[in-house]
């Protein structure tokens, strides 16, 4: 999940969001990019550009965000910064980056040792070159401080004491504690609910700090609204205009969690009843907007649906020693691959139907699930 932090440099507050470094999980990357004015592409000085880098970078380029490339772990003995620069430039060209994006600044850093350099040959001191590059290359947030308040909720956090916490950026106006607001949604025109801001937080380092007011560009966390959702816009009552936002897709994969009725049930493990799994799944609903959990007719059973076909559901159990053990559940269909040899002279078009009929007769599979991946030569 995305994590927020903030640092202050020369009286300038820099909000930083660590996006997921994987392929799209419920549109989270796109949602997070709505809160930022630029991106820092962090690349390993030895490994170079990774496959998942392409996905996240493409989304940033599509939004025309300015890019800073930070080549990290420059202190490694096997670092190869010159080759990595070429790899990154080739990736930018493959993704059809604009001329301005191709002319992005490069910074070389060692996060472990706490320094950044404009050139690999410079003497390491501190992180000043990185902060200076951020201030010079990434524009300040834009908005009208005199306009009505608009805060787009882009992520959801949860706390057992205050409940759901909406996190978003102030696009226009300002937001204050105890302010009366209206909650609207671009994809739900009928929604128009009056709400009140009971708690307001900003980020300082890795912590949330209480504030009484926040202005344009501030990334804030808001509590006190029980049914706040990703995509909601908090507006002034006199100008309730929602901000356009990517709609969260409906689930495309389903899993059933049932009571274990095998002879070995309950023989080992700390949590051995379906009640614990049910409680954990419903707890996950507080923060995972792409998850749906439904009660089933079977005793102790529940059904979950996930948004992304490539996404797995990971449930973590935390032990007494503080270690978190992941349990990953993924639903797959069996796949059978085979090679069929065709007599010489058999044309592809002529034999395709015969192949489908023959395979359907041999295996109990519907014809629409049979795919001929490749036909060449006599195979």
C-alpha positions in Angstrom: 0.0 0.0 0.0 1.0 3.6 -0.4 2.7 5.4 2.5 2.8 9.1 3.2 5.6 11.1 4.7 6.7 14.7 4.8 10.0 16.6 5.3 10.8 20.3 5.7 13.8 21.8 3.8 14.5 25.5 4.0 11.0 26.3 5.3 9.5 24.4 2.4 7.4 21.3 3.2 7.9 18.4 0.8 5.2 15.7 0.8 6.4 12.3 -0.3 4.2 9.3 -1.2 5.7 5.9 -1.7 3.7 4.2 -4.4 3.3 0.5 -4.8 6.2 -0.9 -6.8 4.1 -3.6 -8.5 1.5 -3.9 -11.3 -1.9 -2.3 -10.8 -3.7 -3.4 -7.6 -7.1 -1.8 -7.9 -5.9 1.4 -9.6 -4.0 2.4 -6.5 -1.1 3.9 -8.5 -3.4 6.1 -10.6 -5.2 7.2 -7.4 -2.0 8.1 -5.6 -0.6 10.1 -8.7 -3.7 12.4 -8.4 -2.1 13.8 -5.2 1.4 14.7 -6.5 3.0 17.3 -8.7 6.0 15.3 -9.8 7.6 11.9 -9.4 11.1 10.6 -8.4 12.0 7.4 -10.2 14.3 5.4 -7.8 16.5 2.9 -9.7 19.1 0.5 -8.3 22.6 1.4 -9.4 23.3 -2.2 -10.2 20.0 -3.9 -11.0 18.8 -1.0 -13.2 15.2 -0.6 -14.4 13.0 -3.4 -13.1 9.9 -4.8 -14.9 7.4 -3.1 -12.5 9.2 0.2 -13.0 7.7 0.4 -16.5 4.1 0.2 -15.3 4.3 2.9 -12.6 6.4 5.2 -14.8 4.0 4.9 -17.7 1.1 6.2 -15.5 3.2 9.2 -14.4 4.2 10.1 -17.9 0.5 9.9 -19.1 -0.4 12.5 -16.5 2.5 14.7 -17.8 4.2 14.8 -14.5 7.8 16.0 -14.3 10.3 13.2 -13.5 13.5 13.1 -11.4 15.6 10.0 -11.7 17.4 9.0 -8.5 20.0 6.2 -9.0 20.3 4.7 -5.5 22.9 2.4 -3.9 25.7 4.3 -5.7 28.0 3.0 -2.9 27.8 -0.6 -4.1 31.1 -2.0 -5.4 29.3 -3.4 -8.4 27.4 -0.1 -9.2 27.2 0.8 -12.9 25.6 4.2 -13.0 26.5 5.0 -16.6 24.8 1.9 -18.0 21.8 2.5 -15.8 21.4 6.0 -17.1 21.2 4.6 -20.7 18.7 2.0 -19.6 16.4 4.7 -18.0 16.6 6.9 -21.1 15.7 4.0 -23.3 12.8 3.2 -21.1 11.6 6.8 -21.2 11.8 6.7 -25.0 9.9 3.4 -25.2 7.1 5.0 -23.1 6.9 8.0 -25.5 8.1 10.5 -22.9 7.9 14.2 -24.0 11.1 16.2 -24.7 10.8 17.9 -21.3 10.5 14.5 -19.5 13.4 13.1 -21.4 15.5 16.1 -20.2 14.9 15.0 -16.6 17.6 15.6 -14.0 19.6 12.7 -12.6 20.6 12.4 -9.0 23.0 9.7 -7.5 22.4 8.7 -3.9 23.1 6.2 -1.1 20.0 6.2 1.1 21.8 3.9 3.6 24.7 6.3 4.1 22.5 9.4 3.8 24.0 11.4 0.9 23.1 12.4 -2.7 25.3 13.7 -5.5 24.7 15.6 -8.8 27.6 13.7 -10.3 29.0 10.3 -9.3 32.5 11.9 -8.9 31.4 14.5 -6.4 32.4 14.3 -2.7 29.5 12.8 -0.6 28.1 15.1 2.1 24.4 15.0 2.7 21.0 14.9 0.9 21.0 18.6 -0.1 21.4 17.9 -3.9 18.3 15.8 -3.9 16.2 18.4 -2.0 17.5 21.2 -4.2 16.6 19.1 -7.3 13.1 18.5 -6.0 12.5 22.3 -5.4 13.9 23.2 -8.8 12.3 20.5 -11.0 8.9 19.9 -9.4 6.4 22.8 -9.4 4.6 23.9 -6.4 0.9 23.0 -6.1 -1.6 25.2 -7.9 -5.0 26.3 -6.7 -7.2 29.2 -5.6 -6.9 29.9 -1.9 -10.0 32.1 -2.1 -12.2 29.5 -3.8 -14.4 27.0 -2.1 -12.7 24.1 -0.4 -12.1 20.9 -2.5 -10.3 17.9 -1.0 -10.2 14.7 -3.1 -9.9 11.5 -1.0 -7.4 9.3 -2.7 -6.5 6.6 0.0 -8.2 5.2 3.1 -6.5 4.4 6.4 -8.1 2.9 9.5 -7.6 3.3 13.2 -9.4 1.2 15.8 -10.0 4.4 17.9 -11.2 6.9 15.3 -12.4 4.5 12.5 -11.9 5.3 8.8 -9.5 8.0 7.9 -9.6 9.6 4.5 -6.3 10.9 3.0 -6.3 13.4 0.2 -4.8 16.7 -1.1 -6.3 20.1 -0.7 -6.9 21.3 -4.3 -8.6 24.6 -3.6 -9.4 26.8 -0.6 -8.6 25.6 2.9 -9.9 23.0 5.4 -10.4 23.5 9.2 -11.4 21.4 12.2 -15.2 21.6 12.9 -15.8 23.0 9.4 -19.2 22.1 7.9 -18.7 20.5 4.5 -20.5 18.5 1.8 -19.3 15.1 0.6 -19.9 14.5 -3.1 -18.7 12.0 -5.7 -18.0 12.4 -9.4 -19.3 8.9 -10.2 -22.3 9.2 -7.9 -24.1 12.4 -8.8 -27.0 11.8 -6.3 -24.6 11.7 -3.4 -24.6 15.0 -1.4 -24.1 14.5 2.3 -23.4 17.1 4.9 -20.4 16.2 7.1 -18.3 17.8 9.8 -14.5 17.7 10.1 -13.8 16.4 13.7 -10.1 15.7 13.4 -7.5 16.9 10.9 -3.9 15.6 10.6 -0.9 16.4 8.5 2.2 14.2 8.0 5.5 15.0 9.7 8.1 12.4 9.0 6.4 9.1 9.4 3.9 10.4 12.0 0.5 12.1 11.8 0.3 15.4 13.7 -2.9 17.2 14.7 -3.5 20.5 12.9 -6.4 23.0 13.0 -6.2 24.2 9.4 -4.5 23.2 6.1 -4.1 25.0 2.8 -3.5 24.3 -0.9 -1.2 21.5 -1.6 -1.3 20.0 1.9 -1.9 16.2 2.1 -4.2 15.8 5.0 -5.8 12.9 6.9 -9.4 13.4 8.0 -11.3 11.4 10.6 -14.9 11.6 11.9 -16.7 10.6 8.7 -17.7 7.0 9.1 -18.7 6.3 5.5 -16.0 8.2 3.7 -14.7 6.5 0.5 -12.0 6.8 -2.0 -13.1 9.1 -4.8 -15.2 11.3 -2.5 -14.7 15.1 -2.7 -15.1 17.2 0.4 -16.5 20.6 -0.7 -17.8 23.9 0.7 -21.6 23.8 1.0 -22.0 26.8 -1.2 -20.0 25.3 -4.1 -20.3 21.4 -4.1 -18.3 20.5 -7.2 -16.7 17.0 -7.2 -13.3 16.4 -8.7 -13.1 13.8 -11.5 -11.6 10.6 -10.4 -10.8 7.1 -11.7 -13.7 4.8 -10.8 -12.9 1.6 -8.9 -13.7 -1.4 -11.0 -16.0 -4.1 -9.9 -14.5 -7.4 -8.7 -13.5 -10.0 -11.3 -12.4 -13.0 -9.2 -14.2 -14.8 -6.3 -13.1 -17.1 -3.6 -15.1 -19.1 -1.0 -13.8 -19.6 2.6 -15.5 -22.6 4.1 -15.3 -24.6 7.4 -12.5 -27.2 7.3 -14.3 -30.6 7.7 -11.3 -32.8 7.1 -10.2 -35.4 9.8 -7.1 -33.4 10.4 -9.0 -30.1 11.1 -7.9 -28.3 14.3 -4.8 -30.5 14.8 -2.3 -27.6 14.5 -2.2 -23.8 14.2 -3.1 -21.0 16.6 -6.3 -19.8 14.8 -8.2 -22.9 13.7 -11.8 -21.6 13.3 -13.5 -19.9 10.4 -14.6 -17.1 12.8 -11.0 -15.7 12.9 -10.7 -15.7 9.1 -14.1 -14.0 8.9 -13.1 -11.3 11.4 -9.8 -10.7 9.5 -11.6 -10.4 6.1 -14.1 -7.9 7.5 -11.3 -6.0 9.1 -9.6 -5.8 5.7 -12.7 -4.1 4.2 -11.8 -1.0 6.2 -8.8 -0.2 4.0 -9.0 -2.4 0.8 -11.5 -0.7 -1.5 -11.3 -3.5 -4.1 -12.4 -6.2 -1.8 -16.0 -7.4 -1.2 -17.0 -9.9 1.4 -20.4 -11.6 1.5 -22.0 -14.0 3.9 -23.0 -17.4 2.4 -25.7 -19.9 3.3 -23.2 -22.4 4.5 -22.4 -22.3 8.2 -19.2 -20.4 9.0 -18.6 -19.6 5.3 -17.8 -16.4 3.5 -17.2 -15.4 -0.1 -14.7 -12.7 -1.2 -14.3 -11.0 -4.5 -11.2 -9.2 -5.7 -10.9 -6.5 -8.4 -7.9 -7.6 -10.4 -7.6 -10.9 -12.2 -3.9 -11.0 -11.4 -4.3 -10.0 -7.8 -4.0 -12.3 -4.9 -5.6 -11.9 -1.5 -3.0 -11.9 1.2 -4.1 -12.3 4.8 -1.5 -11.6 7.5 -1.6 -13.2 10.9 0.5 -11.5 13.6 2.0 -13.8 16.2 2.9 -13.1 19.8 6.5 -12.3 18.8 5.3 -9.6 16.4 6.2 -11.4 13.2 3.6 -11.3 10.5 3.0 -14.5 8.5 1.3 -14.1 5.1 -1.3 -16.5 3.8 -1.9 -16.1 0.1 -5.0 -17.4 -1.6 -5.4 -17.5 -5.3 -8.0 -19.2 -7.5 -6.7 -20.8 -10.7 -8.1 -23.1 -13.3 -6.2 -26.2 -14.4 -4.4 -25.8 -17.7 -3.5 -28.7 -20.0 -1.0 -28.2 -22.9 -0.4 -30.7 -25.6 1.0 -31.1 -29.1 -1.0 -32.6 -32.0 0.9 -33.9 -35.0 -0.9 -33.3 -38.3 -0.2 -35.4 -41.4 1.8 -33.7 -44.1 -0.2 -31.5 -46.5 -2.8 -30.6 -43.9 -3.6 -26.9 -44.1 -4.1 -24.9 -40.9 -7.5 -23.6 -41.9 -8.8 -27.1 -42.9 -7.7 -28.9 -39.8 -8.5 -26.4 -37.1 -12.1 -27.5 -36.7 -11.0 -31.1 -36.6 -8.5 -30.3 -33.9 -11.1 -28.6 -31.7 -13.6 -31.5 -32.1 -10.9 -34.1 -31.3 -9.7 -32.3 -28.2 -13.2 -31.7 -27.0 -13.9 -35.5 -27.4 -10.8 -36.4 -25.4 -11.1 -33.9 -22.6 -14.3 -32.8 -20.7 -13.7 -29.1 -21.7 -16.1 -26.7 -23.5 -14.9 -25.7 -26.9 -14.7 -22.0 -26.1 -12.0 -22.8 -23.5 -9.8 -24.5 -26.0 -7.1 -22.3 -27.5 -4.7 -23.1 -30.3 -1.7 -21.2 -29.3 0.5 -21.8 -32.3 0.4 -23.8 -35.5 3.6 -24.2 -37.6 5.1 -26.9 -39.8 3.5 -30.3 -39.2 2.5 -29.6 -35.6 
